[in-house]
Amino acid sequence: MISRDTFFVSASESVFNEAYIKNRDNKYPLDLDLLSIIPHTERQYNIDANVIEKGKVTVQVFEISATYKDVFNGLDAENKKYDLNSLLKVGSMTEASLNGNWGE
């Protein structure tokens, strides 16, 4: 007999637990409310998560993206090899993948 039980825990409580907060370098303040903001801008990352079915298996997926223009804000990115309107992303909403294009 197989028995399964599922419970949900807040990601912020699990990842950023009391031990982590206590031992981290306070030179770089951590404000979880600002985690979705692209540094040095007022723009937000596009963040999405869902559950999809792949080969009769239910899989949790996520995708975080932003344009190169927003990520490179304030940097000399003109006339470089980047299309500033393209997306820089990690994850996928259609595949169970943590891959991204940040290394291309």
N, C-alpha and C positions, 0 to 999 in steps of 0.2 A: 504494500500500500504506500502510495506517495502522497505526502501532504505538503502543500506550499502555503506560505504566509507572506504577505507583502505589507510593508509599512513604508511611509514616506518621511524623510527627514529633510529639513531645510538645508540647502546647499551651503548657505552662509554659516550655519551652525556647524556643519560637518567639515568643510574645507577651512574656514577661518575660525577654528575653535579657540577656546581660551588659552590653551598652551601655545598655539601659533601666534596669537595676538601679543601674548606676554613676551615671547622670545624674538620677535621680529625687530629689524633695525628701524627704530623710530625716526631716523633721519628722513625716511620716505613715508609720510603719513598715508594711512589706508582709510579711505572713505568709501564704503561699499555702495553708497548712493551715487557715487561718481564713476563707478566701474564701467558703465556703459558709454561714458563720454570719451571721445578721442582726445588724447592729451594735447594741450595747447590750442584747443578749439572749443567751440560751443556746440559742436556737432556730435551726434550719437552714432555708434556702430549700429548696423542693421543686425538684429539678433532674432533668430527664429528657432523654434524647437517643435517637434511633433513625434508621432509614432507612425511608422509605415509597416507594411507587410512585404517581406522579401522571401520568396520560396516557402511560403506557409509559416514563416517565422515573424513574429512581431518584434520590431527593432526600434529603439529610440534614436532619433537623429537630431542634429542641430546644425546651424550654419551661422557664422558671424562674418560680416563683410562691411567694407567701406571702400569708397573710391580712393585711388592712389592720391588724387588731388587733396582729399581731406586728411589722409594719413601723413602726407608729405607737406602739410601746411607749414609755411615759414621756411622751408628748405628750398634750395636751388634745384628744382626738379624739371624745369623747362629745358627742352632740347636734349633730354636724356632718352634712354631707350624705353621709357615707360609711357604708355597711353594713360594720361592722367584721368581719363573718364572711365577706365576699366576698373573692375572690382578686384580688390585684394581680399581673399577669403580663406576661411578654415571651415572644414566640415561640409556637409551636403544634406539637402532636404530630400534627395531622391536615392541616395546610397548610404549604406552604413560605413562611413569613412571619416577619418580624422585628417585626411589629406587636405592640402590647401595649395595655393599658388604663390606663397610668399617667397619661395626660393627660386622662382623662375626669373 
